[in-house]
Amino acid sequence: MRVGSVSNRGSPGFDGVRHRQIRRAPVSRPGSTPPSPHAQIRRTRCGTKGIAAAIAAIPETAWQEIDYTPDGQAQVAECAYTTGKGKHAVTRRLVVRRTRLTDRTQQRLWPDWRHHAFLTDLDGTAVEIDKFHRHHAVVELAIRDLKEGAGLAHVPSGNFHANSVWLQCAVLAHNLIRWTATLGKIRGDDQLVVARTIRTRLLAIPGRLVNRAGRSTLRLPTRWPWAIQFATALDTLRALQPAPG
């Protein structure tokens, strides 16, 4: 069995020493051997005295250019940062991304570098870890899609139990859409496809189910732009084998 790892991403609101001391703990999957450590990423406030001093001490030669928006510039660097005192002192990697605008008009408003930092015990280069850290933001898109695409923008009743049923149905619909997109290989470049797109292109489609000689056939529009995507997803999902047991 595979042994996987779990990455935990924390908010900058957890700024106490207890939270700044990132700990590794064993995480194992059922039936797996031996447990694997889980790594953590925790965003931190760059305005605190210690963090600001650590960032200021990073030499200019340590900053590496990364891809950014056309009207801006971004660089990544890292340094060691110690949290706690005495026997509670723990030194971790502080990965910092700094950004600034290059458009001359906007640059007058924000001429300086803006820093975004996080503590981590992940392995890899600073550029790789920063990219991994920013990719975690897709969960916020999934939560937004749960609200906008599956009906959780508001709950319909003043009754708690009725709203509980509504919540469970909405989450079930959301998960079915997400699994359909994942298992049906609908996603492009591993990017999130929102429920509205899937519903418009693959679910709420004009078609007729006709029966010819005892065989059911689904007739779709002749010049439908997503016909190949729909057929590929349908064939992929039909080919899935049921889970054992």
C-alpha positions as CSV (number, residue, x, y, z in Angstrom):
1,M,0.0,0.0,0.0
2,R,1.1,3.6,-0.6
3,V,2.2,5.7,2.2
4,G,1.1,9.3,1.6
5,S,1.8,12.6,3.3
6,V,-0.6,15.2,4.5
7,S,0.2,18.9,4.3
8,N,-1.4,21.3,6.7
9,R,-1.8,25.0,5.8
10,G,-2.4,27.4,8.7
11,S,-3.8,30.9,8.8
12,P,-1.7,33.9,10.0
13,G,-4.2,34.3,12.8
14,F,-2.6,31.4,14.7
15,D,0.4,33.4,15.8
16,G,1.1,32.0,19.3
17,V,4.3,30.2,20.1
18,R,2.5,26.9,20.3
19,H,1.3,27.2,16.8
20,R,4.5,28.6,15.4
21,Q,6.3,25.4,16.6
22,I,5.4,23.3,13.6
23,R,5.4,19.6,14.6
24,R,5.6,16.5,12.6
25,A,3.3,13.7,13.6
26,P,2.8,10.2,12.1
27,V,0.0,9.8,9.6
28,S,-0.9,6.4,8.2
29,R,-3.6,5.1,5.9
30,P,-5.6,2.0,6.7
31,G,-3.5,-1.1,5.9
32,S,-0.3,0.9,5.2
33,T,3.1,0.4,6.7
34,P,4.9,2.5,8.5
35,P,3.3,5.9,9.1
36,S,4.6,8.9,7.1
37,P,5.2,12.4,8.6
38,H,2.9,15.2,7.7
39,A,4.3,18.5,6.8
40,Q,3.0,21.9,7.5
41,I,2.8,25.4,6.0
42,R,1.7,28.3,8.2
43,R,1.3,31.8,6.9
44,T,2.7,34.5,9.2
45,R,2.4,38.3,9.5
46,C,5.3,40.1,7.9
47,G,4.8,43.3,10.0
48,T,6.0,41.7,13.3
49,K,9.4,42.8,14.5
50,G,11.1,39.4,14.3
51,I,9.7,38.5,10.9
52,A,10.4,41.9,9.4
53,A,14.0,41.8,10.6
54,A,14.5,38.3,9.2
55,I,13.2,39.4,5.8
56,A,15.3,42.6,5.8
57,A,18.4,40.5,6.4
58,I,17.9,38.4,3.3
59,P,20.6,39.4,0.8
60,E,19.5,40.7,-2.6
61,T,21.4,38.0,-4.4
62,A,19.1,35.4,-2.7
63,W,15.9,36.5,-4.4
64,Q,14.8,34.5,-7.4
65,E,12.4,35.7,-10.1
66,I,9.1,33.8,-10.5
67,D,6.2,34.1,-13.0
68,Y,3.8,36.8,-12.2
69,T,1.2,39.1,-13.8
70,P,2.3,41.2,-16.8
71,D,2.1,44.4,-14.8
72,G,4.0,43.2,-11.8
73,Q,7.2,41.5,-10.6
74,A,7.6,38.7,-8.0
75,Q,10.6,37.1,-6.4
76,V,11.1,34.4,-3.8
77,A,13.8,33.8,-1.2
78,E,14.1,32.0,2.1
79,C,16.0,32.2,5.5
80,A,16.0,30.4,8.8
81,Y,13.7,31.7,11.5
82,T,13.6,30.6,15.2
83,T,10.4,30.7,17.2
84,G,10.2,30.2,20.9
85,K,12.9,30.5,23.6
86,G,15.1,28.1,25.5
87,K,14.1,24.5,25.3
88,H,11.1,25.6,23.3
89,A,13.1,27.2,20.5
90,V,12.5,25.7,17.1
91,T,14.1,26.8,13.8
92,R,12.2,26.5,10.6
93,R,12.3,27.7,7.0
94,L,10.8,31.1,6.4
95,V,9.9,31.3,2.7
96,V,9.1,34.8,1.5
97,R,7.5,36.1,-1.7
98,R,7.8,39.7,-2.5
99,T,5.8,41.5,-5.2
100,R,5.6,45.0,-6.7
101,L,3.9,46.7,-9.5
102,T,5.8,47.6,-12.7
103,D,3.1,49.7,-14.3
104,R,4.3,53.3,-13.9
105,T,0.9,54.7,-13.1
106,Q,0.1,52.2,-10.4
107,Q,3.7,52.2,-9.1
108,R,3.2,55.8,-7.8
109,L,0.6,54.4,-5.3
110,W,2.6,51.3,-4.3
111,P,6.2,51.8,-5.2
112,D,7.7,49.4,-2.6
113,W,7.9,45.6,-2.3
114,R,5.1,43.9,-0.5
115,H,6.1,40.7,1.3
116,H,4.2,37.5,1.9
117,A,5.8,34.9,4.2
118,F,5.1,31.5,5.7
119,L,6.9,29.0,7.9
120,T,7.3,25.5,6.7
121,D,9.1,22.2,7.2
122,L,8.5,21.0,3.6
123,D,11.4,19.7,1.5
124,G,12.2,21.3,-1.8
125,T,13.4,24.7,-3.2
126,A,11.9,27.9,-2.1
127,V,10.4,28.4,-5.5
128,E,8.7,25.0,-5.5
129,I,7.3,25.4,-2.0
130,D,6.0,28.8,-2.7
131,K,4.2,27.5,-5.8
132,F,2.8,24.6,-3.8
133,H,1.6,27.1,-1.1
134,R,-0.1,29.3,-3.6
135,H,-1.8,26.4,-5.3
136,H,-3.6,25.6,-2.0
137,A,-5.8,28.7,-2.7
138,V,-7.9,26.5,-5.1
139,V,-9.7,25.2,-2.0
140,E,-11.2,28.7,-1.6
141,L,-12.5,28.5,-5.2
142,A,-14.1,25.1,-4.4
143,I,-15.8,26.6,-1.3
144,R,-17.1,29.5,-3.4
145,D,-18.3,27.0,-6.0
146,L,-20.1,25.1,-3.2
147,K,-22.1,28.3,-2.5
148,E,-22.7,29.5,-6.0
149,G,-22.9,26.2,-7.9
150,A,-24.6,23.9,-5.4
151,G,-27.1,26.2,-3.7
152,L,-25.4,27.1,-0.5
153,A,-25.4,30.9,-1.1
154,H,-28.3,30.9,1.4
155,V,-30.5,28.4,3.2
156,P,-34.2,28.4,2.5
157,S,-35.8,27.9,5.8
158,G,-36.0,29.2,9.4
159,N,-36.1,25.6,10.6
160,F,-32.7,24.1,11.6
161,H,-33.5,20.5,10.5
162,A,-34.8,21.7,7.1
163,N,-31.6,23.6,6.5
164,S,-29.6,20.6,7.6
165,V,-31.2,18.5,4.9
166,W,-30.6,21.3,2.4
167,L,-26.9,21.4,3.4
168,Q,-26.5,17.7,3.0
169,C,-28.1,17.7,-0.4
170,A,-26.0,20.6,-1.6
171,V,-22.8,19.0,-0.4
172,L,-23.8,15.7,-2.0
173,A,-24.4,17.5,-5.3
174,H,-21.2,19.4,-5.0
175,N,-19.2,16.2,-4.4
176,L,-20.8,14.4,-7.3
177,I,-19.9,17.2,-9.6
178,R,-16.3,17.3,-8.3
179,W,-15.9,13.5,-8.6
180,T,-17.5,13.6,-12.1
181,A,-15.0,16.3,-13.2
182,T,-12.1,14.4,-11.7
183,L,-12.9,10.8,-12.7
184,G,-14.3,11.9,-16.1
185,K,-11.0,13.8,-16.8
186,I,-13.0,17.0,-17.5
187,R,-10.5,19.3,-15.8
188,G,-7.8,21.0,-18.0
189,D,-4.3,21.3,-16.6
190,D,-5.6,20.2,-13.2
191,Q,-7.6,23.4,-12.9
192,L,-11.0,23.6,-11.1
193,V,-14.0,23.4,-13.4
194,V,-17.0,25.1,-11.7
195,A,-20.4,23.5,-11.3
196,R,-22.0,26.0,-13.6
197,T,-19.7,25.1,-16.4
198,I,-20.3,21.3,-15.9
199,R,-24.0,21.8,-15.7
200,T,-24.2,23.9,-18.8
201,R,-21.9,21.8,-21.0
202,L,-22.4,18.2,-19.7
203,L,-25.6,17.9,-17.7
204,A,-28.3,20.3,-18.9
205,I,-27.9,19.5,-22.6
206,P,-30.4,19.3,-25.4
207,G,-30.7,15.6,-26.3
208,R,-33.2,12.8,-26.9
209,L,-33.1,9.2,-25.8
210,V,-34.5,7.1,-28.6
211,N,-35.2,3.4,-28.7
212,R,-34.3,1.5,-31.9
213,A,-34.7,-2.3,-32.1
214,G,-34.6,-2.5,-28.3
215,R,-31.4,-0.4,-28.0
216,S,-31.4,3.0,-26.3
217,T,-29.5,5.7,-28.1
218,L,-28.8,9.2,-26.9
219,R,-29.1,11.7,-29.7
220,L,-27.2,15.0,-29.1
221,P,-27.1,18.2,-31.2
222,T,-25.1,17.8,-34.4
223,R,-22.8,20.9,-34.0
224,W,-22.5,20.8,-30.2
225,P,-19.0,22.2,-29.3
226,W,-18.6,19.9,-26.2
227,A,-19.7,16.6,-27.8
228,I,-16.3,15.0,-27.7
229,Q,-15.7,16.1,-24.1
230,F,-19.1,14.7,-23.1
231,A,-18.5,11.4,-24.9
232,T,-15.0,11.0,-23.5
233,A,-16.2,11.7,-19.9
234,L,-19.1,9.3,-20.3
235,D,-16.9,6.5,-21.7
236,T,-14.4,7.1,-18.9
237,L,-17.0,6.9,-16.2
238,R,-18.7,3.8,-17.6
239,A,-15.3,2.1,-17.7
240,L,-14.9,2.5,-13.9
241,Q,-15.0,-0.7,-11.9
242,P,-17.1,-0.8,-8.7
243,A,-15.3,-0.6,-5.4
244,P,-14.6,-4.0,-3.9
245,G,-16.9,-5.1,-1.1
